[in-house]
Amino acid sequence: MDEQEMEERNREPAFVPVTLSSGTQKRAATSSEPNDADRPKKKPKLEETKEEKRKRRAAKLAADLRKTNQDIMSKALNRAHLPMIYRGGALRLTRTPGRDRVNTVRLEELIHPNELEAAFVFAFCIAGPVFFQNFPLKTTSNHRLDCQVVVGTDLYMDQDAFIFSKTQRPEGQKRLSKEDFERVERASHLGYKDLYGENFHAFHPYMSSGCAHSKILILVYPGFMRLVITSANLLNSDTEYGDNHYYIQDFPALSLEAARSYEKPQLQTDLCAHLQDLGCPKEFWRPYLKKHVFDFSEAKVHLVTSKPGSHSKENSEAYGQLRLRSIVRDHILSDDNVPKMEFEVCVGSVGRLENETFVKNMLESCSGGLQKHVERQPALKMVFPTLSDVKECNIHGQLASSNIGSHIQDFSALPNAMKEIFYHYKSKDLGCLFHMKLILALRAGHPKELPLYAYVGSHNFSKSAWGSAVPQKDKRAKKEGWGELRLEGMTNFECGVVVPGEWVVPMLETGEWEELVPYVRPSPENIPTWRTSF
C-alpha cells in the first residue's frame, strides 16, 4: 500500500449515512402510516433505582461470563488437545547450542500456532520476519483470521514503523512529539496489517524518555492460558545463543461452577495493570484476563513492574524497587527473623554506580527494608563480563556483547568498595554471553544454600529500571498509611517475577537450585588489571 492509499484509508469515515432518493422520499411523504399526532403516547420511563441498576449490571456480567466460558470450552472441545505441561510453574534457561534439554527451553516450543486462540506479545526488540513465523499470520502456511495476535514494542526499536510512516527515526535519546508519534503509530498499525494480515495488531507505548523494556508472552490455547515472562529480547542472539531466563506457567480455564467462588489473585490483578500501563488495547486482553475466565490461584510468584514517572502516596509501593521491597517484607521475610543477607546480581546493563546512595537504596529494598544497614562487603556481588571475557566468547557471544553495557562514566573514580564488587562472567555453556537480569538473595556467608528468593525478568541494575526511593513529601503520608518513601526517576517499563526460595527447586526439572544459574559459581573475582579497560 503506497502513501496515498494509506492516507485515503485513514480518511475513510467509520459510518456513511444513507441518503434517500427523491422517489423514495416522495413515497415516504404519501405513506398512509399515522403521523406523530396520531401515535399513542409512550408511558414515561420510570427512573431506574440503584438496586435495579446493580442487578441489571450483575445479570449482564453473568451473561458475558457464561458466553466467554462457553466459547473457551467449545474451542477446547473442537481443537486438538494441547497438554498443560507448565501448570505448576517453571523456571527455564535458553537452550543454547552446548546445553542439554534439562531445565532449558526453546521459544518455539512454547508457541503452537495451530492450536493458538489468541496471543499478546511485548518486547523491547523483536526480529519480526523470523519471530512471527511462530504465529498464524499471512506470511505463514497456517494463517487464521480468527486468531488475534497483538504485538507491542518500543517504537524507537521498531524500524519498520518508521518505514511504514516514511519518517526518519530520531537519533540518540531524542523523542517524537505526541502528534508525530500518533501519526507514526497509525501508519505502523496499517502497515503491519498489510504485511502480516488483518489479525495482526501492532501498538507502541508513548514515551517522552526511557524505554519500554518488558518482555511478556500471553498465549491463549483451548482450555488454558500460558504466561511467559523472560529476560530475552525476541532475537536469535537471545532466544538461541544467549543465557536468559524464562518463567512459564499454564493457567486452566475456570468451570462455571468454580467461577462463582473464584477470588482474583494478586498476580492476575498486577498483570492486568501492567498491560493497561503499556497501552495494550483492552478489547484484546480483557476477555481473557477478567476475573472469572482463567484460574491463577496456583501462581507462586509475585509480579514486579515499573512504569515511567514518579510514584507517591497510595501508589508508592506499586512499582519498581518499592514494589520489590514490599514483596520481600510481606511475603518472603518476617520481622522477627531477618537473616543477615547478601546479594548476587547479574544484569545486562549496570547503572551509574558512582551514586552509592542508589546502591544502598537498592540493597535495602532487596532486603525488604528490614535490614537497614547493609554492609558494603560482601553484601553485593556483581557478575559482569570484562573485555577479556567477551574476547573468549564464540562469534554469537561477541556479536551480542553490544547489548551489554555499563553507564559508569569513570571507573577509576569509583570508591574502592564499589570497585571490589565485580566478578567475571563464565557461562556453563562455554563461549556464551547473556542478556539475563538475575538477583539472588542469599544468607550472608552461605552462597551455596538455597536463596531466600530469586528475581528474574527485564529489570537491569539502574535507577531507570527500579527508580530511586526518597522520603514522602506529603505530610499526610503516615496518617494515610502511604509509607515513608516514594519513587522518583523511573523512566522505563519493566516486568519480572520474584520467586520465593522454597519454590525455586519445584519449578526446575532437577533437584539442584543452582541449575537456575547459567554461569559458573563461585565466579572468579576480577583482578585490578582488568579495570583499566572496563
C-alpha positions as CSV (number, residue, x, y, z in Angstrom):
1,M,0.0,0.0,0.0
2,D,1.5,3.4,-1.1
3,E,1.3,6.6,0.9
4,Q,-1.7,7.9,-1.0
5,E,-3.7,4.7,-0.4
6,M,-2.7,4.9,3.3
7,E,-4.0,8.5,3.6
8,E,-7.3,7.6,1.9
9,R,-7.7,4.6,4.2
10,N,-7.1,6.9,7.2
11,R,-9.7,9.4,5.9
12,E,-12.5,6.7,5.4
13,P,-15.4,7.6,7.8
14,A,-16.4,4.9,10.2
15,F,-20.1,5.4,9.3
16,V,-21.5,6.5,5.9
17,P,-25.1,8.0,6.2
18,V,-27.6,6.7,3.7
19,T,-29.5,9.4,1.6
20,L,-32.9,8.5,0.3
21,S,-33.5,9.0,-3.4
22,S,-36.2,11.6,-4.4
23,G,-38.6,8.8,-5.4
24,T,-38.2,7.1,-2.1
25,Q,-38.7,10.5,-0.3
26,K,-42.0,11.1,-2.2
27,R,-43.3,7.6,-1.4
28,A,-42.4,8.2,2.2
29,A,-44.3,11.5,2.2
30,T,-47.5,10.0,0.8
31,S,-47.4,7.0,3.0
32,S,-50.6,6.0,4.9
33,E,-48.7,5.5,8.1
34,P,-50.0,7.6,11.0
35,N,-48.3,10.8,11.8
36,D,-46.8,11.6,15.2
37,A,-50.0,13.2,16.4
38,D,-52.0,10.0,15.8
39,R,-49.5,7.7,17.5
40,P,-50.3,6.7,21.1
41,K,-48.0,8.4,23.6
42,K,-45.5,6.2,25.3
43,K,-45.6,6.0,29.1
44,P,-42.8,7.9,30.7
45,K,-39.9,5.6,31.6
46,L,-39.5,5.2,35.3
47,E,-36.1,6.1,36.7
48,E,-34.0,3.0,37.5
49,T,-33.2,2.6,41.2
50,K,-29.6,1.9,42.2
51,E,-30.5,-1.6,43.3
52,E,-32.2,-2.3,39.9
53,K,-29.2,-0.9,38.1
54,R,-26.9,-3.1,40.2
55,K,-28.9,-6.2,39.4
56,R,-29.1,-5.4,35.7
57,R,-25.3,-4.9,35.5
58,A,-24.7,-8.1,37.5
59,A,-27.0,-10.0,35.1
60,K,-25.1,-8.6,32.1
61,L,-21.7,-9.6,33.7
62,A,-23.0,-13.1,34.4
63,A,-24.2,-13.4,30.8
64,D,-20.9,-12.2,29.4
65,L,-19.1,-14.6,31.7
66,R,-21.2,-17.5,30.6
67,K,-20.6,-16.6,26.9
68,T,-16.8,-16.3,27.4
69,N,-16.5,-19.6,29.3
70,Q,-18.7,-21.4,26.8
71,D,-16.6,-20.0,23.9
72,I,-13.4,-21.2,25.5
73,M,-14.8,-24.6,26.4
74,S,-16.3,-25.2,22.9
75,K,-13.0,-24.3,21.3
76,A,-11.2,-26.7,23.7
77,L,-13.5,-29.5,22.5
78,N,-13.3,-28.6,18.8
79,R,-9.5,-28.2,18.6
80,A,-6.7,-30.8,19.2
81,H,-5.9,-31.2,22.9
82,L,-2.7,-29.4,24.0
83,P,-1.4,-30.6,27.4
84,M,-0.7,-28.1,30.2
85,I,2.8,-29.1,30.9
86,Y,3.6,-25.9,33.0
87,R,0.6,-25.9,35.3
88,G,2.7,-25.7,38.5
89,G,5.0,-23.0,37.0
90,A,8.5,-23.5,35.6
91,L,11.9,-21.7,35.5
92,R,14.0,-22.4,32.4
93,L,17.1,-21.3,30.7
94,T,17.7,-20.7,26.9
95,R,18.7,-24.0,25.3
96,T,21.9,-22.7,23.8
97,P,23.9,-25.0,21.5
98,G,26.0,-26.5,24.3
99,R,23.2,-27.1,26.8
100,D,21.2,-30.3,27.0
101,R,17.4,-30.4,27.3
102,V,17.2,-30.4,31.2
103,N,16.0,-27.1,32.6
104,T,16.1,-25.5,29.2
105,V,13.6,-24.4,26.6
106,R,13.4,-23.1,23.0
107,L,10.9,-20.3,22.5
108,E,9.2,-22.1,19.6
109,E,8.4,-25.0,21.9
110,L,6.1,-22.7,23.8
111,I,4.1,-21.4,20.8
112,H,1.8,-23.8,18.9
113,P,0.3,-21.8,16.0
114,N,-2.3,-24.5,15.0
115,E,-3.8,-24.6,18.5
116,L,-3.4,-20.9,19.3
117,E,-6.6,-19.0,20.0
118,A,-5.1,-15.5,20.7
119,A,-1.7,-14.1,21.6
120,F,-0.3,-11.0,23.3
121,V,3.4,-10.3,22.8
122,F,5.5,-7.5,24.2
123,A,9.3,-7.0,24.0
124,F,11.8,-4.2,23.8
125,C,13.2,-5.5,20.5
126,I,11.6,-8.1,18.1
127,A,13.1,-9.7,14.9
128,G,9.8,-9.7,13.2
129,P,10.3,-11.7,10.0
130,V,11.8,-14.6,12.0
131,F,9.8,-14.5,15.2
132,F,6.4,-14.0,13.6
133,Q,6.8,-17.3,11.7
134,N,5.6,-18.8,15.0
135,F,2.1,-17.4,14.7
136,P,-0.8,-18.0,12.3
137,L,-0.2,-14.9,10.2
138,K,-0.4,-14.1,6.4
139,T,3.3,-14.8,5.9
140,T,2.8,-18.4,7.1
141,S,1.1,-21.5,5.7
142,N,-1.3,-21.7,8.7
143,H,-2.8,-18.2,8.6
144,R,-6.1,-18.0,10.6
145,L,-8.0,-14.7,10.8
146,D,-9.8,-15.9,13.9
147,C,-6.6,-15.9,16.0
148,Q,-5.8,-12.3,17.0
149,V,-2.1,-11.5,17.5
150,V,-1.4,-8.3,19.4
151,V,2.2,-7.2,19.4
152,G,3.8,-4.3,21.3
153,T,7.3,-3.0,21.3
154,D,9.4,0.1,22.0
155,L,8.7,2.4,19.0
156,Y,12.3,3.5,18.8
157,M,13.5,-0.1,18.4
158,D,10.9,-0.7,15.6
159,Q,12.5,0.4,12.3
160,D,9.5,-0.9,10.3
161,A,7.2,1.5,12.0
162,F,9.3,4.4,10.7
163,I,9.5,2.9,7.2
164,F,5.7,2.5,7.1
165,S,5.2,6.1,8.0
166,K,8.1,7.4,5.9
167,T,9.5,9.1,8.9
168,Q,13.2,9.5,9.9
169,R,13.8,7.8,13.3
170,P,15.2,10.3,15.8
171,E,18.8,9.9,16.8
172,G,20.1,9.1,20.2
173,Q,17.7,9.9,23.1
174,K,15.5,12.3,21.0
175,R,11.8,11.6,21.0
176,L,8.9,12.4,18.7
177,S,6.3,14.9,19.6
178,K,2.9,13.4,20.6
179,E,1.4,14.5,17.3
180,D,4.2,12.8,15.3
181,F,4.1,9.7,17.5
182,E,0.4,9.3,16.8
183,R,1.0,9.7,13.0
184,V,3.7,7.0,13.1
185,E,1.5,4.8,15.2
186,R,-1.4,5.0,12.8
187,A,0.8,4.2,9.8
188,S,2.6,1.3,11.5
189,H,-0.8,-0.2,12.6
190,L,-2.0,-0.2,8.9
191,G,1.4,-1.2,7.5
192,Y,1.7,-4.2,9.8
193,K,-1.8,-5.4,8.9
194,D,-0.9,-5.2,5.2
195,L,2.2,-7.2,5.8
196,Y,1.0,-9.9,8.3
197,G,-2.8,-9.8,7.9
198,E,-5.9,-8.3,9.5
199,N,-5.5,-10.4,12.6
200,F,-2.1,-8.6,13.4
201,H,-2.5,-5.6,15.8
202,A,0.6,-3.5,16.5
203,F,0.9,-0.9,19.2
204,H,3.6,1.1,20.9
205,P,3.6,2.9,24.3
206,Y,4.0,6.7,24.1
207,M,7.2,7.7,26.0
208,S,8.9,11.0,26.4
209,S,12.1,9.3,27.6
210,G,13.4,5.9,28.7
211,C,12.4,2.6,27.1
212,A,9.6,0.0,27.0
213,H,11.7,-2.9,28.2
214,S,9.2,-5.5,29.4
215,K,9.3,-9.0,27.8
216,I,6.0,-10.9,28.0
217,L,4.1,-13.5,26.1
218,I,0.4,-14.4,26.8
219,L,-0.7,-17.3,24.7
220,V,-4.3,-18.5,24.8
221,Y,-4.9,-22.1,23.9
222,P,-8.1,-24.3,24.1
223,G,-8.7,-24.7,27.8
224,F,-5.8,-22.7,29.3
225,M,-3.6,-19.6,29.1
226,R,0.2,-19.7,29.0
227,L,2.1,-16.8,30.6
228,V,5.8,-16.3,29.8
229,I,7.9,-13.6,31.4
230,T,11.5,-13.5,30.2
231,S,14.7,-11.5,30.1
232,A,15.2,-12.3,26.4
233,N,14.5,-9.9,23.5
234,L,12.8,-11.7,20.7
235,L,16.0,-12.1,18.7
236,N,18.1,-15.1,17.8
237,S,21.0,-13.7,19.8
238,D,18.9,-14.0,22.9
239,T,16.5,-16.9,22.2
240,E,19.1,-19.3,20.8
241,Y,22.6,-18.2,21.7
242,G,22.4,-16.1,24.9
243,D,21.9,-17.1,28.5
244,N,18.4,-16.0,29.5
245,H,15.6,-16.9,31.9
246,Y,12.0,-17.8,31.3
247,Y,9.2,-18.0,33.9
248,I,6.4,-20.1,32.4
249,Q,3.0,-21.1,33.8
250,D,-0.2,-22.6,32.3
251,F,-3.4,-21.4,33.9
252,P,-6.5,-23.6,33.3
253,A,-9.9,-22.2,32.3
254,L,-12.4,-22.0,35.1
255,S,-15.6,-24.0,35.0
256,L,-18.8,-22.1,35.5
257,E,-19.2,-23.7,39.0
258,A,-15.7,-22.8,40.1
259,A,-16.0,-19.3,38.7
260,R,-18.8,-18.4,41.1
261,S,-16.5,-18.6,44.1
262,Y,-13.2,-17.6,42.4
263,E,-11.2,-14.7,44.0
264,K,-8.8,-12.9,41.7
265,P,-5.2,-13.5,42.9
266,Q,-2.7,-10.6,43.1
267,L,-0.7,-11.8,40.1
268,Q,-3.7,-11.6,37.9
269,T,-4.5,-8.1,39.1
270,D,-1.0,-6.9,38.6
271,L,-0.7,-8.4,35.1
272,C,-3.9,-6.6,34.0
273,A,-2.5,-3.4,35.5
274,H,0.8,-3.7,33.6
275,L,-1.0,-4.4,30.2
276,Q,-3.0,-1.3,30.8
277,D,0.1,0.7,31.7
278,L,1.7,-0.5,28.4
279,G,-1.3,0.7,26.5
280,C,-2.4,-2.6,25.1
281,P,-5.9,-2.2,23.7
282,K,-8.4,-3.5,26.3
283,E,-10.6,-5.3,23.8
284,F,-7.8,-7.8,23.2
285,W,-6.8,-8.7,26.8
286,R,-9.9,-8.1,29.0
287,P,-12.0,-11.0,27.6
288,Y,-9.2,-13.4,28.7
289,L,-7.9,-11.7,31.9
290,K,-11.1,-10.6,33.5
291,K,-11.9,-12.2,36.9
292,H,-13.7,-15.4,36.1
293,V,-12.1,-16.9,32.9
294,F,-8.7,-18.5,33.9
295,D,-7.6,-19.8,37.2
296,F,-4.5,-18.1,38.5
297,S,-4.8,-19.5,42.0
298,E,-1.8,-21.8,41.6
299,A,0.7,-19.0,40.9
300,K,3.6,-19.0,43.4
301,V,5.4,-15.9,42.1
302,H,5.0,-12.2,42.7
303,L,4.9,-9.7,39.8
304,V,7.2,-6.6,39.9
305,T,6.7,-4.0,37.2
306,S,7.9,-0.5,36.5
307,K,6.2,2.5,34.9
308,P,7.8,5.7,33.9
309,G,7.3,8.6,36.3
310,S,7.3,9.4,40.0
311,H,5.0,7.4,42.2
312,S,3.9,8.6,45.6
313,K,1.0,8.5,48.1
314,E,-1.0,5.3,47.8
315,N,0.8,4.3,44.6
316,S,4.3,4.5,46.1
317,E,4.7,0.7,46.5
318,A,3.0,-0.2,43.2
319,Y,6.2,-0.2,41.1
320,G,9.9,-0.6,41.0
321,Q,12.2,-1.1,44.0
322,L,9.4,-0.2,46.5
323,R,7.2,-2.9,45.0
324,L,10.2,-5.3,45.4
325,R,10.7,-4.1,49.0
326,S,7.0,-4.7,49.9
327,I,7.0,-8.2,48.4
328,V,10.2,-9.2,50.3
329,R,8.8,-7.6,53.5
330,D,5.3,-9.1,53.3
331,H,5.8,-12.5,51.6
332,I,9.5,-13.6,51.9
333,L,10.8,-12.4,55.3
334,S,9.3,-11.9,58.7
335,D,10.1,-9.0,61.1
336,D,11.2,-11.4,63.9
337,N,13.5,-13.5,61.8
338,V,15.6,-11.4,59.4
339,P,18.8,-13.2,58.5
340,K,21.9,-11.3,57.5
341,M,21.8,-11.1,53.7
342,E,24.0,-10.6,50.7
343,F,23.0,-10.3,47.1
344,E,24.4,-11.8,43.9
345,V,23.4,-9.8,40.8
346,C,23.9,-10.5,37.1
347,V,22.4,-8.0,34.7
348,G,22.9,-6.9,31.1
349,S,23.3,-3.2,32.0
350,V,24.8,-1.6,35.1
351,G,23.7,2.0,36.0
352,R,25.8,4.8,37.3
353,L,27.2,3.2,40.4
354,E,29.1,6.4,41.3
355,N,25.8,7.1,43.1
356,E,26.4,5.0,46.2
357,T,23.1,6.2,47.6
358,F,21.2,4.3,44.8
359,V,23.2,1.1,45.6
360,K,22.5,1.3,49.3
361,N,18.9,2.1,48.5
362,M,18.5,-0.9,46.2
363,L,20.1,-3.3,48.7
364,E,17.7,-2.1,51.4
365,S,14.8,-2.7,49.0
366,C,16.2,-6.2,48.2
367,S,16.1,-6.9,51.9
368,G,12.6,-5.7,52.3
369,G,13.7,-2.6,54.2
370,L,14.2,-4.9,57.2
371,Q,18.0,-4.9,57.0
372,K,18.7,-1.2,57.3
373,H,22.4,-1.2,57.4
374,V,23.6,-3.4,54.5
375,E,27.3,-4.0,54.9
376,R,29.4,-2.9,51.9
377,Q,31.3,-6.2,51.7
378,P,30.3,-8.8,50.8
379,A,26.7,-7.5,50.6
380,L,26.8,-7.1,46.8
381,K,28.5,-9.3,44.2
382,M,28.1,-8.0,40.6
383,V,28.7,-10.7,38.0
384,F,29.6,-8.8,34.8
385,P,31.9,-9.6,31.9
386,T,35.2,-7.9,31.2
387,L,36.7,-7.3,27.8
388,S,38.7,-10.5,28.1
389,D,35.6,-12.4,29.0
390,V,34.0,-11.2,25.7
391,K,37.0,-12.0,23.6
392,E,36.9,-15.6,24.9
393,C,33.2,-15.9,23.7
394,N,32.1,-17.5,20.4
395,I,31.1,-15.3,17.5
396,H,27.4,-15.2,18.7
397,G,28.5,-14.0,22.1
398,Q,30.9,-11.4,20.8
399,L,28.1,-10.0,18.5
400,A,25.7,-10.0,21.4
401,S,28.1,-8.1,23.7
402,S,26.9,-4.8,22.2
403,N,23.7,-5.4,24.2
404,I,25.7,-5.5,27.5
405,G,26.7,-2.1,28.9
406,S,27.9,-0.1,31.8
407,H,26.9,3.5,32.5
408,I,29.8,4.1,34.9
409,Q,31.4,7.2,33.4
410,D,34.8,6.9,35.2
411,F,35.5,3.6,36.8
412,S,38.8,4.8,38.3
413,A,36.8,7.4,40.2
414,L,34.6,4.8,41.9
415,P,35.0,4.3,45.7
416,N,37.2,1.3,46.4
417,A,34.2,-0.5,47.9
418,M,32.4,-0.3,44.6
419,K,35.4,-1.4,42.5
420,E,35.6,-4.6,44.6
421,I,32.0,-5.9,43.8
422,F,32.7,-7.1,40.3
423,Y,33.3,-10.7,39.3
424,H,33.9,-12.4,35.9
425,Y,31.1,-14.0,33.9
426,K,31.9,-17.5,32.8
427,S,28.9,-19.3,31.2
428,K,28.4,-23.0,31.9
429,D,27.9,-23.3,28.1
430,L,31.5,-22.1,27.3
431,G,31.5,-19.2,24.9
432,C,28.0,-17.8,25.6
433,L,27.2,-14.4,26.9
434,F,23.8,-13.3,28.4
435,H,21.0,-10.8,28.5
436,M,19.6,-12.1,31.8
437,K,18.6,-10.0,34.8
438,L,19.0,-12.1,37.9
439,I,19.0,-11.2,41.6
440,L,19.8,-13.9,44.2
441,A,19.0,-13.1,47.8
442,L,21.5,-15.2,49.9
443,R,22.2,-15.8,53.5
444,A,25.5,-14.0,54.2
445,G,28.4,-16.4,54.2
446,H,26.3,-19.3,52.7
447,P,26.4,-18.8,48.9
448,K,25.6,-22.4,48.2
449,E,22.5,-22.6,50.3
450,L,19.0,-22.2,48.8
451,P,18.4,-18.5,48.2
452,L,15.7,-16.7,50.1
453,Y,14.3,-15.7,46.8
454,A,15.3,-15.1,43.2
455,Y,14.3,-12.3,40.8
456,V,14.2,-12.9,37.1
457,G,12.8,-10.6,34.4
458,S,13.7,-7.4,32.5
459,H,15.0,-5.0,35.2
460,N,18.6,-4.0,34.9
461,F,20.5,-2.7,37.9
462,S,19.7,1.0,37.3
463,K,17.7,3.9,38.6
464,S,15.9,4.0,35.2
465,A,14.6,0.5,35.8
466,W,13.9,0.4,39.5
467,G,13.5,4.1,40.4
468,S,15.0,5.9,43.4
469,A,13.4,5.7,46.9
470,V,13.2,9.1,48.6
471,P,11.1,10.3,51.6
472,Q,7.4,11.2,51.0
473,K,6.8,14.9,50.7
474,D,3.2,14.8,51.7
475,K,2.7,15.3,55.4
476,R,-0.4,13.1,55.4
477,A,1.7,10.0,54.4
478,K,1.9,8.5,57.9
479,K,-1.8,9.2,58.7
480,E,-2.9,7.7,55.4
481,G,-0.7,4.7,55.6
482,W,1.2,5.5,52.4
483,G,4.6,4.5,53.8
484,E,7.7,6.7,54.4
485,L,9.1,6.5,50.9
486,R,8.1,7.4,47.3
487,L,9.7,6.6,43.9
488,E,11.4,9.1,41.6
489,G,13.5,8.9,38.4
490,M,11.9,5.8,36.9
491,T,11.9,6.1,33.1
492,N,11.3,2.5,31.9
493,F,8.5,0.0,31.6
494,E,9.8,-3.3,33.1
495,C,8.4,-6.6,34.2
496,G,9.7,-9.5,36.2
497,V,8.9,-12.0,39.0
498,V,10.1,-12.7,42.5
499,V,10.2,-16.5,43.1
500,P,10.2,-17.4,46.8
501,G,13.2,-19.7,47.6
502,E,11.1,-22.7,48.5
503,W,9.6,-22.7,45.0
504,V,12.8,-22.4,43.0
505,V,13.6,-26.2,43.0
506,P,10.0,-27.3,42.3
507,M,10.0,-25.1,39.3
508,L,13.1,-26.8,37.9
509,E,13.4,-30.2,36.4
510,T,16.2,-31.3,38.7
511,G,16.7,-31.1,42.4
512,E,19.6,-28.6,42.4
513,W,18.7,-24.9,42.7
514,E,21.9,-23.8,41.1
515,E,20.6,-25.1,37.8
516,L,18.8,-21.8,37.7
517,V,22.1,-20.0,37.3
518,P,23.7,-20.3,33.8
519,Y,27.2,-19.2,34.9
520,V,29.9,-20.8,36.9
521,R,29.7,-20.2,40.7
522,P,31.6,-19.0,42.6
523,S,32.5,-16.5,39.9
524,P,36.2,-15.6,39.6
525,E,37.0,-12.3,41.3
526,N,38.2,-9.5,38.9
527,I,41.8,-8.6,39.4
528,P,42.8,-4.9,39.3
529,T,44.5,-5.0,35.9
530,W,41.2,-5.6,34.0
531,R,39.7,-2.3,35.3
532,T,41.9,-0.2,33.0
533,S,39.9,-1.5,30.0
534,F,36.5,-1.6,31.6
